[in-house]
Amino acid sequence: MSGFNEQFLISITIVMIGYVLKRVQLVKEKDGEGIARVIFNLTLPCLIIVTFNDVTFAPSLFYLVVIAFVYGLICAGLALFVFRKHSREVKGTFGMMVPGLNIGLFAYPLVEGLFGLEGLKYFGMLDVGNAFIVFGLTYIIAGYFASGSGTLEMRSIAVKLSKSVPLMTYFLVCLINLFGLSLPSTFIDITNVISVANMPLSLLLLGLYLNFSFAKGYGKMLVAFLATKYGLGLIMGTACYLLLPVDEMFKFTLLIGFILPTPASVLPYSIMFGYNQRLVGTASNLTMIVSFVLIWVIVNVVM
């Protein structure tokens, strides 16, 4: 347990370093966009390659893909029901923020430090199903309630999925592994070196995006949003942990996975479709804080 608390403290410290660097203006928040591109298009794909290169895929791992997708659908349905009496903009705002999990930036650094590659393969499979929610369902919800037309081009959704470098990397590495092929050792050595940068960069980026200046006048809606997202996450995660006849890491992945923050993609979606960016930013920051606290409490109780 002391090892977890030490790793958690290190992670929080790196996040706060990123926040302090922003506050003293050595690094600006807008610089985070460039760092995010490096993470999503280079360090995270390299980490995925290293993680899944020699993995022996048990059938149970593929259930995580399905579970993440189904969970996202349930979250979306619940969110739209909870905010059904509000305006289209409010329904679109929270409808796109309740589904989806921030696995790449938030969970990967913590899991890598705590469980190494063994833990990453579980969260990696969860992220495959989650990617279809983040780049598919939430994009549809955001566009539908913003446009008022009730229609979105499926082509734009397919293009968005195909442009997700981490998702395409998951597919390619899994296919290579399933067909019994192997990547060149030199290539693996290079990706291994690059992948080491993923954890500190991701945590620093979380610090850059952390903001304690919150939008005013949305208190009740934010409480309803947090209650919906984390209420369902805690209920479903606890039920899976106690009832599913699977190994401990599988259950732990769901227990922690269901209480992860809102994905980073919601802010670009809010800009793209004209939603209230300050409200989206406030809600996203609150989920980061709540998730940090909940994960620390749960792991200290369970482990």
C-alpha positions in Angstrom: 0.0 0.0 0.0 2.9 2.4 0.7 4.1 1.8 -2.8 0.7 3.0 -4.2 0.7 6.0 -2.0 4.2 6.9 -3.0 3.4 6.5 -6.7 0.2 8.5 -6.3 2.1 11.3 -4.5 4.7 11.4 -7.3 1.9 11.7 -9.9 0.1 14.5 -8.0 3.5 16.3 -7.6 4.1 16.2 -11.4 0.6 17.4 -12.1 1.2 20.3 -9.7 4.5 21.1 -11.3 2.7 21.5 -14.6 0.1 23.8 -12.9 2.9 25.9 -11.2 4.8 26.2 -14.5 1.6 27.6 -16.0 0.9 30.0 -13.1 4.4 31.5 -13.2 4.0 31.7 -17.0 7.1 29.6 -17.9 4.7 27.5 -19.9 1.3 28.7 -21.2 -1.9 26.7 -21.3 -2.0 27.0 -25.1 1.3 25.2 -25.2 -0.6 22.2 -24.0 -2.1 21.7 -27.4 1.4 20.9 -28.8 2.2 18.6 -25.9 -1.1 16.8 -26.4 -0.3 16.2 -30.0 3.0 14.7 -29.1 1.4 12.4 -26.5 -1.5 11.2 -28.7 0.5 10.9 -31.9 3.9 9.6 -30.6 4.4 8.7 -27.0 1.1 7.0 -26.4 1.2 4.9 -29.6 4.7 3.9 -28.7 3.6 2.8 -25.2 0.7 0.8 -26.8 3.2 -0.9 -29.1 5.5 -1.8 -26.2 2.6 -3.0 -24.1 0.9 -5.2 -26.7 3.9 -6.4 -28.6 4.3 -9.6 -26.6 0.8 -9.9 -25.0 -0.9 -13.2 -25.0 -4.5 -12.3 -25.6 -6.9 -14.1 -23.3 -10.5 -14.1 -24.5 -11.6 -12.2 -21.4 -9.5 -9.2 -22.5 -11.8 -8.6 -25.5 -14.8 -8.4 -23.1 -13.3 -5.1 -21.9 -13.8 -3.6 -25.3 -17.5 -4.6 -25.3 -18.0 -3.5 -21.7 -16.5 0.0 -22.3 -18.7 0.5 -25.4 -21.9 -0.7 -23.6 -21.1 1.4 -20.5 -20.7 4.5 -22.7 -24.1 3.9 -24.3 -25.7 3.5 -20.8 -24.0 6.7 -19.6 -25.2 8.6 -22.7 -28.8 7.4 -22.2 -28.7 8.4 -18.5 -27.3 11.8 -19.2 -29.8 12.7 -21.8 -32.6 11.5 -19.5 -31.3 13.5 -16.5 -31.0 16.7 -18.6 -34.1 16.0 -20.7 -36.0 19.1 -19.5 -33.1 21.5 -20.2 -32.3 23.4 -23.4 -30.7 21.6 -26.4 -27.3 23.3 -25.6 -27.4 21.9 -22.0 -28.4 18.5 -23.2 -25.6 18.5 -25.7 -23.0 19.8 -23.3 -23.6 17.2 -20.6 -24.7 14.5 -23.0 -21.2 14.6 -24.5 -19.4 14.8 -21.2 -20.9 12.0 -19.2 -20.0 9.1 -21.6 -16.3 8.5 -22.4 -13.3 8.0 -20.1 -10.0 9.8 -20.0 -7.8 6.8 -20.2 -4.9 7.9 -22.4 -3.9 11.0 -20.4 -5.3 10.3 -16.9 -5.3 6.5 -16.3 -2.3 5.4 -18.3 0.3 7.3 -16.2 -1.2 6.1 -12.9 -1.6 2.5 -14.1 1.9 2.4 -15.6 3.4 3.5 -12.3 1.4 1.1 -10.2 1.0 -2.1 -12.3 3.5 -1.7 -15.2 2.7 -3.3 -18.6 0.4 -5.9 -17.0 -2.0 -3.3 -15.9 -1.7 -1.3 -19.1 -2.9 -4.2 -21.3 -6.2 -4.3 -19.4 -6.8 -0.5 -19.5 -5.6 -0.6 -23.2 -8.4 -3.0 -24.1 -10.9 -0.9 -22.2 -9.6 2.2 -24.2 -10.4 0.5 -27.5 -14.1 0.3 -26.7 -13.9 3.7 -25.1 -12.5 5.2 -28.3 -15.7 4.4 -30.2 -17.6 6.3 -27.5 -15.3 9.3 -27.4 -14.8 9.7 -31.2 -18.2 8.3 -32.2 -21.1 8.6 -29.8 -20.0 11.8 -28.0 -19.3 13.4 -31.4 -22.8 12.5 -32.6 -24.4 13.9 -29.4 -22.4 17.1 -29.6 -23.3 17.7 -33.2 -26.9 16.6 -33.0 -27.9 19.0 -30.2 -25.8 21.8 -31.6 -27.0 21.7 -35.2 -30.7 21.1 -34.5 -30.9 19.2 -37.7 -31.0 15.8 -36.2 -28.6 14.4 -38.7 -24.8 14.0 -38.9 -22.7 12.5 -41.7 -21.5 9.1 -40.8 -18.5 9.7 -43.0 -17.2 12.5 -40.7 -17.5 10.1 -37.7 -15.6 7.3 -39.6 -12.9 9.8 -40.6 -12.5 10.9 -37.0 -12.1 7.3 -35.9 -9.6 6.6 -38.6 -7.5 9.7 -37.7 -7.1 8.5 -34.1 -3.5 7.3 -34.0 -3.8 5.5 -30.7 -6.9 3.6 -31.9 -5.3 2.6 -35.2 -2.2 1.6 -33.3 -4.3 -0.7 -31.0 -5.8 -2.4 -34.1 -2.5 -2.9 -35.9 -0.6 -4.2 -33.0 -3.4 -6.5 -32.0 -3.6 -7.9 -35.5 0.1 -8.4 -35.7 0.0 -10.2 -32.4 -3.0 -12.4 -33.3 -1.4 -13.5 -36.6 1.8 -14.5 -34.7 4.0 -11.9 -36.4 6.6 -9.9 -34.6 8.0 -6.4 -35.0 11.7 -5.8 -35.5 13.7 -5.7 -32.2 15.3 -2.3 -33.2 11.9 -0.8 -33.8 10.7 -2.1 -30.4 13.8 -0.7 -28.7 13.2 2.8 -30.2 9.5 2.8 -29.2 10.4 1.6 -25.7 12.7 4.6 -25.2 10.0 7.1 -26.5 7.3 5.4 -24.5 9.1 6.3 -21.2 8.2 10.0 -21.9 4.4 9.3 -21.9 3.8 9.3 -18.2 5.6 12.5 -17.2 4.3 14.4 -20.3 0.7 13.3 -19.6 0.8 14.3 -16.0 2.4 17.7 -16.8 -0.3 18.2 -19.4 -3.0 17.6 -16.8 -1.4 20.2 -14.7 -1.3 22.7 -17.5 -5.1 22.2 -18.1 -5.9 22.3 -14.4 -7.9 25.4 -13.5 -9.4 26.4 -10.2 -11.4 29.3 -11.8 -14.9 27.9 -12.3 -17.9 29.1 -14.3 -20.5 30.7 -12.0 -24.2 30.2 -12.2 -24.1 26.6 -13.2 -23.9 25.1 -9.7 -27.0 22.9 -9.8 -26.3 21.6 -13.3 -22.7 20.8 -12.3 -23.8 18.9 -9.2 -26.3 16.9 -11.4 -23.6 16.2 -13.9 -21.1 14.9 -11.3 -23.9 12.9 -9.5 -24.8 11.3 -12.8 -21.3 10.5 -14.0 -19.9 9.3 -10.7 -23.1 7.8 -9.2 -23.4 5.4 -12.2 -19.6 4.8 -12.3 -19.4 3.9 -8.6 -22.6 1.7 -8.7 -21.5 -0.2 -11.9 -17.8 -0.4 -10.9 -18.6 -1.8 -7.4 -21.2 -4.3 -8.8 -18.6 -5.6 -11.4 -15.9 -5.8 -8.8 -18.1 -7.8 -6.3 -20.0 -10.0 -8.7 -18.0 -10.8 -11.9 -16.2 -14.2 -11.8 -13.0 -12.8 -13.4 -9.4 -12.1 -12.3 -8.6 -9.3 -9.9 -6.9 -7.0 -12.4 -10.0 -7.3 -14.7 -12.3 -6.3 -11.9 -10.0 -3.5 -10.7 -9.9 -2.1 -14.3 -13.6 -1.7 -14.3 -13.8 -0.4 -10.7 -11.3 2.4 -11.5 -12.1 2.8 -15.2 -15.7 3.7 -14.6 -14.8 6.7 -12.4 -12.2 8.3 -14.7 -12.6 11.9 -15.7 -14.3 13.3 -18.8 -12.1 12.8 -22.0 -10.0 15.6 -23.3 -11.8 15.6 -26.6 -14.9 17.4 -25.1 -13.1 20.8 -25.2 -12.3 20.6 -28.9 -15.9 19.5 -29.5 -17.2 22.4 -27.5 -15.2 24.8 -29.8 -16.2 22.9 -32.9 -20.0 23.0 -32.2 -20.2 26.3 -30.4 -20.9 25.2 -26.8 -20.1 27.1 -23.6 -16.3 26.5 -23.4 -16.0 27.9 -19.9 -18.7 25.5 -18.6 -17.1 22.6 -20.4 -13.7 23.5 -19.0 -15.1 23.8 -15.4 -16.9 20.5 -15.6 -13.8 18.8 -17.0 -11.5 20.2 -14.3 -14.0 19.1 -11.6 -13.9 15.5 -12.9 -10.1 15.5 -12.7 -10.2 16.5 -9.1 -13.0 14.2 -8.1 -11.4 11.2 -9.9 -8.0 11.7 -8.2 -9.7 11.7 -4.8 -12.0 8.7 -5.5 -9.2 6.6 -7.0 -7.0 7.3 -4.0 -9.8 6.4 -1.6 -10.9 3.3 -3.4 -7.4 1.8 -3.9 -6.5 2.4 -0.3 -9.7 0.5 0.7 -9.5 -2.3 -1.8 -5.8 -3.1 -2.1 
